[in-house]
Amino acid sequence: MLKELKFPEGFFEKNRKNITEKMEEKSIIFILSSLDKVKNRDTLYRYRQDANFFYLTGLESKRAVLAMYKYNGKVFETLFRKVLDPTLEKWVGKNIPADHIKKVAGITDIRDINDLEEYYRTVFHNIGIEKVLMYNESIPELVVPTYTQVFASNLKKRFSFINITAVNPLIDLPRTVKSDCEIKMIERAIEITGLGLSDLLKNLRPGITENECEGILIHNYIKYGSVQPAFQTISASGGNATVLHYEDNNRKTEKGDLILIDTGSEYKNYASDITRTYPVSGKYTQEQKKFYNLVLKASKEVMKNAKPGLKLSDLQEITKEVLFKGLYDMKMVKEKADLTKYYYHGVSHFLGLDTHDVGNGNLPLVKNSVITVEPGLYIAEKNIGIRLENDVLITEKGCKNLSEAIAIETDEIEEIMSRKK
């Protein structure tokens, strides 16, 4: 277990202030916690707090609502929570004490979730607030409405005069620029991920299954202080590695395989996202090494150029240029359009409280944003899939590879794997 990292006093209060100072007069923001998610029948998935709710409160409370409104230039903050009766406390644990909420979140007005009715009368009828801001959750292929969407719909039905708009612009920009303690949380998540990958290298061998590899990683994540992985680990060997979001993880590896591991631990709700591609037998073939080093070259070129002012699309163009030139020299492509056969995803996304964190990729990068750099090549006809992903902090004049301690050079990986013999 590594030494626990803690958020500084007043951190979440400061986050709220950065948002509420931009609020309009007589407007109100509602931010909702996550709800439990059913896995099957009466079995639930492990709880994971809503990123925005955590960012603004630091609390793991379920079925809670943060309300903040501005009136006469003053901001009023209230936290509504579900208070469990003594019988239910015996089943699911005790209520979070109000003193703990005040200490962590810096919120003093704490009420029962059932008090929302009275609160609505105060803000909508007595004060006359009409502008409501809530987070617009854009989730592809969403089948069931989210807690926030249901909440907003019910509000609109009951108070037809209110105007509900997205609070996203007020929250997304501050979340994109990471504070020092957020960077430390991400670095810890990366450190834990590195420990998992190091242990995996010691155990990697022909015949190991993809899900056994995943299990080694998760064991280490929990051992070193991560509650759960940041996302479903991709453990893809052989031809499976050419499928970007392969998650079956049920194949037995064979001699000569490459295995692509896309994984990340989560620490205090902050994610890491690391990808490495290893030779199951302990050594890369000359052909595998040829493609691997081309991907690595693209990664280094992107990190060499990443800095404030560039956009993610600029980094993508750098990636494509390096990969195209390399494949052209190998006589595998003739023109830029041919590259899509072997490289078909973006090279970067933002990283933070969400693995694919908030941030506008069409805007220039700014200091203290954290992004991934993950070029790849997928040669289906050769059963070769290679992706190398690092987590990168944008600095004042360039960038810093936060995951540089995790082995990535072919010689270093082969040397580490040779020790187990």
C-alpha positions in Angstrom: 0.0 0.0 0.0 1.3 3.4 -0.9 1.0 6.4 1.3 -2.5 8.0 0.9 -2.7 11.3 -0.9 -5.3 13.8 0.3 -6.9 16.9 -1.2 -5.9 20.2 0.5 -8.4 21.9 2.7 -10.8 24.1 0.8 -10.1 22.4 -2.6 -13.7 21.6 -3.4 -15.0 24.9 -2.0 -12.6 26.7 -4.4 -13.8 24.6 -7.3 -17.4 25.7 -6.6 -16.3 29.3 -6.3 -14.6 29.2 -9.7 -18.0 28.3 -11.2 -20.5 30.3 -9.1 -18.6 33.5 -9.6 -19.5 33.2 -13.3 -23.2 32.6 -12.6 -25.8 35.1 -13.6 -28.0 36.8 -11.0 -31.2 34.8 -10.1 -29.9 31.6 -11.6 -29.5 28.2 -10.0 -27.3 25.2 -10.6 -28.3 21.6 -9.8 -25.5 18.9 -9.8 -26.6 15.4 -9.0 -24.7 12.5 -7.6 -24.5 9.1 -9.3 -27.1 6.4 -8.4 -26.4 2.8 -7.9 -26.4 0.8 -11.1 -28.0 -2.7 -11.3 -25.8 -5.5 -12.5 -28.4 -8.2 -12.3 -31.6 -8.5 -10.2 -30.6 -7.2 -6.7 -26.9 -7.1 -7.4 -25.2 -3.8 -8.0 -22.1 -2.6 -9.8 -19.4 -1.1 -7.5 -20.4 2.5 -6.9 -18.6 5.3 -8.7 -19.4 8.9 -8.0 -20.4 11.4 -10.7 -17.3 13.3 -11.8 -18.9 16.8 -11.5 -20.5 16.1 -8.1 -17.2 14.8 -6.8 -15.3 17.8 -8.3 -17.6 20.2 -6.5 -18.0 18.4 -3.2 -15.4 15.6 -2.7 -18.2 13.4 -1.4 -19.2 9.8 -2.3 -22.8 10.4 -1.2 -25.5 8.5 -3.2 -28.8 10.1 -4.2 -27.6 13.5 -3.3 -28.2 17.0 -4.9 -25.9 20.0 -4.8 -27.9 23.2 -5.3 -26.3 26.7 -5.8 -28.1 29.9 -6.6 -27.2 33.5 -6.8 -29.4 36.2 -5.5 -28.5 39.9 -4.8 -24.9 39.1 -5.7 -24.6 36.4 -3.0 -24.3 32.6 -3.6 -26.3 30.2 -1.5 -25.1 26.5 -1.4 -27.2 23.6 -0.2 -26.5 19.9 -0.1 -29.5 17.6 -0.1 -28.8 14.0 0.9 -30.8 10.8 1.5 -30.8 10.1 5.2 -31.0 6.4 6.0 -33.1 5.1 8.8 -31.4 3.0 11.6 -32.6 -0.3 10.1 -31.2 0.4 6.6 -27.9 1.6 8.2 -27.4 -1.9 9.4 -27.5 -3.2 5.8 -25.6 -0.5 3.9 -23.6 1.5 6.4 -24.1 4.6 8.5 -25.0 8.0 7.2 -22.1 10.3 6.4 -22.0 12.7 9.4 -22.8 16.3 8.7 -19.6 17.4 10.3 -17.7 15.3 7.7 -19.6 16.9 4.9 -18.8 20.3 6.3 -15.1 19.5 6.6 -14.7 17.9 3.2 -17.0 20.0 1.1 -17.1 23.2 3.0 -20.9 23.3 2.8 -22.8 24.2 5.9 -26.4 24.0 4.7 -27.1 20.3 4.7 -30.7 19.0 4.3 -32.6 15.8 3.8 -33.5 15.0 0.1 -37.1 15.2 1.1 -36.7 18.9 1.8 -36.4 19.6 -1.9 -40.1 20.4 -2.1 -39.9 23.3 0.3 -36.6 24.4 -1.4 -38.4 24.6 -4.8 -41.1 26.9 -3.3 -38.4 29.2 -2.0 -36.3 29.5 -5.1 -38.9 29.3 -7.8 -41.9 31.1 -6.2 -40.6 33.3 -3.4 -37.3 34.4 -5.1 -38.5 34.0 -8.6 -35.6 32.2 -10.2 -36.3 31.1 -13.7 -32.9 30.1 -15.1 -31.8 26.6 -14.2 -28.4 25.2 -15.2 -27.8 21.4 -15.2 -25.1 19.3 -16.8 -26.0 18.2 -20.4 -24.9 14.5 -20.5 -24.2 13.6 -24.1 -24.0 9.8 -24.0 -24.1 7.9 -27.4 -26.6 5.1 -27.7 -28.2 6.0 -24.4 -31.3 3.8 -23.9 -32.4 4.8 -20.4 -32.5 8.5 -19.3 -29.9 9.4 -16.7 -30.7 10.7 -13.2 -30.0 14.2 -14.3 -32.2 14.0 -17.4 -35.1 12.6 -15.3 -34.6 15.3 -12.7 -34.6 18.0 -15.3 -37.7 16.6 -17.1 -39.6 16.5 -13.8 -38.6 20.1 -12.9 -39.8 21.3 -16.3 -43.1 19.6 -16.0 -43.8 21.1 -12.6 -42.4 24.6 -13.2 -43.2 25.3 -16.9 -41.9 28.9 -16.6 -38.3 27.9 -15.9 -35.6 27.7 -18.6 -33.2 24.8 -18.3 -29.8 25.3 -20.0 -26.4 23.5 -19.9 -24.0 24.3 -17.2 -21.2 22.5 -19.1 -19.3 25.7 -20.2 -19.0 26.8 -16.6 -17.7 23.4 -15.4 -15.7 21.9 -18.3 -13.1 24.6 -18.6 -12.0 24.6 -14.9 -12.0 20.8 -15.0 -9.7 20.8 -18.0 -7.0 22.9 -16.2 -5.7 20.7 -13.4 -4.6 22.0 -10.0 -1.4 20.7 -8.4 -3.3 18.2 -6.2 -5.2 16.8 -9.2 -2.0 16.3 -11.1 -0.7 14.4 -8.1 -3.8 12.2 -8.0 -3.3 11.4 -11.7 0.4 10.7 -11.1 -0.5 8.3 -8.3 -3.0 6.5 -10.6 -0.2 6.2 -13.2 2.3 4.9 -10.6 -0.2 2.2 -9.5 -0.8 1.2 -13.2 3.0 1.0 -13.7 3.3 -1.4 -10.7 0.6 -3.6 -12.2 2.3 -3.6 -15.6 5.6 -4.4 -14.0 4.1 -7.4 -12.3 2.5 -8.5 -15.5 5.8 -8.5 -17.3 7.2 -10.9 -14.7 4.4 -13.3 -15.3 3.9 -13.0 -19.1 4.5 -16.2 -21.0 3.0 -18.2 -23.9 -0.2 -19.9 -22.7 -1.3 -17.2 -20.2 -4.8 -16.1 -20.9 -5.8 -12.6 -21.7 -8.1 -12.5 -18.6 -5.3 -13.8 -16.4 -3.3 -10.8 -17.5 -6.2 -8.5 -16.6 -6.5 -10.2 -13.2 -2.8 -9.6 -12.4 -3.4 -5.9 -13.1 -6.5 -5.6 -11.0 -4.9 -7.4 -8.2 -2.1 -4.8 -8.1 -4.4 -1.9 -8.5 -6.3 -2.9 -5.3 -3.1 -3.8 -3.5 -1.6 -0.4 -4.0 -4.7 1.7 -3.2 -6.9 1.9 -6.3 -10.5 1.1 -5.6 -11.2 0.0 -9.1 -9.8 0.3 -12.7 -10.6 3.5 -14.5 -12.2 1.5 -17.3 -12.5 -2.0 -18.6 -9.0 -3.3 -19.4 -8.3 -4.3 -22.9 -6.0 -7.4 -22.9 -5.8 -8.3 -26.6 -3.3 -10.9 -28.0 -2.6 -11.8 -31.6 -5.2 -10.6 -34.0 -7.5 -9.4 -31.2 -5.2 -6.4 -30.8 -6.4 -5.1 -34.2 -9.8 -4.5 -32.7 -9.7 -1.1 -30.9 -12.2 -1.8 -28.1 -11.8 -5.6 -27.8 -12.9 -6.5 -24.3 -13.6 -10.3 -24.3 -10.2 -11.0 -22.9 -10.7 -14.8 -23.2 -8.0 -16.0 -25.6 -5.0 -18.1 -24.6 -1.8 -16.5 -25.8 0.5 -18.4 -28.1 4.3 -18.3 -28.7 5.3 -15.4 -30.8 2.2 -13.3 -30.0 2.1 -9.7 -29.1 -0.3 -8.7 -26.4 -1.7 -5.2 -26.3 -2.6 -4.0 -22.8 -4.8 -0.8 -22.6 -5.4 -0.3 -18.9 -5.5 2.2 -16.1 -6.1 2.4 -12.4 -8.2 5.1 -10.7 -7.1 7.0 -7.6 -9.5 9.2 -5.7 -11.6 9.1 -8.8 -8.8 10.4 -11.0 -7.9 8.2 -14.0 -4.8 6.9 -15.7 -4.8 5.5 -19.2 -1.7 3.5 -20.3 -1.2 1.2 -23.2 1.8 -1.0 -23.8 2.4 -3.8 -26.3 4.5 -6.8 -25.1 6.0 -9.9 -26.7 4.5 -12.9 -24.9 7.6 -15.0 -25.6 9.9 -12.3 -24.2 11.4 -11.0 -27.5 10.0 -9.1 -30.4 10.5 -10.5 -33.8 12.3 -8.2 -36.3 9.0 -7.6 -38.1 7.1 -6.8 -34.9 10.0 -4.5 -33.8 9.9 -2.7 -37.1 6.2 -1.7 -36.6 6.6 -1.1 -32.9 9.5 1.3 -33.3 7.5 3.3 -35.9 4.7 3.7 -33.4 7.2 4.7 -30.8 8.7 7.2 -33.1 5.3 8.8 -33.7 4.7 8.9 -29.9 8.1 10.7 -29.3 7.4 13.2 -32.1 4.0 14.1 -30.7 5.4 14.6 -27.2 8.3 16.6 -28.7 5.8 19.0 -30.2 2.9 19.1 -27.8 2.6 22.5 -26.1 0.1 25.2 -25.3 -1.5 26.7 -28.4 -1.6 23.5 -30.4 -4.9 21.6 -30.8 -5.4 17.8 -30.6 -5.9 17.9 -34.4 -2.4 19.3 -34.8 -1.0 16.3 -32.8 -3.1 14.0 -35.0 -1.5 15.4 -38.1 2.0 14.9 -36.6 1.1 11.3 -35.9 -0.2 10.6 -39.3 2.8 12.2 -41.0 5.3 10.0 -39.1 3.2 6.8 -39.6 2.6 7.5 -43.3 6.3 8.1 -44.0 7.3 4.9 -42.2 4.7 2.8 -44.0 5.5 4.4 -47.3 9.1 3.4 -46.9 7.9 -0.1 -46.2 5.9 0.1 -49.4 2.7 -0.6 -47.5 0.9 2.7 -48.5 1.1 4.9 -51.6 -0.8 8.0 -50.4 -2.1 9.5 -47.2 -5.6 8.1 -47.6 -4.2 4.6 -47.5 -3.1 5.2 -43.9 -6.7 4.6 -42.6 -6.2 0.9 -43.3 -3.7 0.7 -40.5 -4.4 3.7 -38.2 -8.0 4.6 -37.5 -8.3 6.6 -34.3 -7.3 9.8 -32.7 -3.9 10.2 -31.0 -5.1 12.1 -27.9 -8.0 12.8 -25.5 -8.2 14.7 -22.2 -7.7 12.8 -19.0 -8.9 13.5 -15.4 -11.9 12.6 -13.4 -13.1 10.8 -16.5 -10.9 8.6 -18.6 -12.1 10.5 -21.6 -12.3 13.7 -19.7 -14.1 16.9 -20.5 -12.3 19.4 -22.8 -12.8 20.9 -26.2 -10.4 19.4 -28.7 -11.1 22.2 -31.1 -9.5 24.7 -28.7 -5.8 25.3 -28.2 -4.2 23.3 -25.4 -3.4 25.2 -22.2 -0.9 24.8 -19.4 -1.9 22.1 -16.8 -4.2 20.2 -19.1 -3.6 16.4 -19.1 -3.9 14.5 -22.3 -3.0 11.0 -23.7 -0.6 10.4 -26.5 -1.5 7.0 -28.1 -0.5 6.3 -31.7 -1.0 2.8 -33.0 -0.7 0.5 -36.0 -3.1 -2.4 -36.7 -1.9 -4.8 -39.4 -4.8 -7.3 -39.5 -3.2 -9.5 -42.2 -0.2 -10.1 -40.0 -2.2 -10.4 -36.7 -0.2 -7.4 -35.3 -1.8 -4.7 -33.3 0.5 -2.1 -31.6 -0.6 0.9 -29.5 1.6 2.8 -27.1 -0.1 5.3 -24.8 1.4 7.8 -22.4 -0.3 10.3 -20.1 1.1 13.8 -20.7 0.9 17.1 -18.8 1.0 20.2 -20.9 3.5 22.6 -19.3 4.3 26.3 -19.9 6.4 25.7 -23.0 6.0 22.0 -23.8 4.9 18.9 -22.1 5.9 16.3 -19.5 5.4 12.6 -19.9 3.9 11.6 -16.6 4.2 7.9 -17.5 7.9 7.9 -18.6 8.8 5.5 -15.7 6.8 2.7 -17.3 9.1 0.7 -19.7 8.4 1.4 -23.4 11.6 0.8 -25.3 11.9 -2.7 -26.8 15.3 -3.4 -25.4 14.2 -2.4 -21.9 11.1 -4.6 -22.1 13.0 -7.6 -23.3 15.6 -7.1 -20.6 12.9 -7.0 -17.9 11.2 -10.1 -19.3 14.6 -12.0 -19.5 15.1 -11.6 -15.7 12.3 -14.0 -14.9 14.1 -16.8 -16.6 
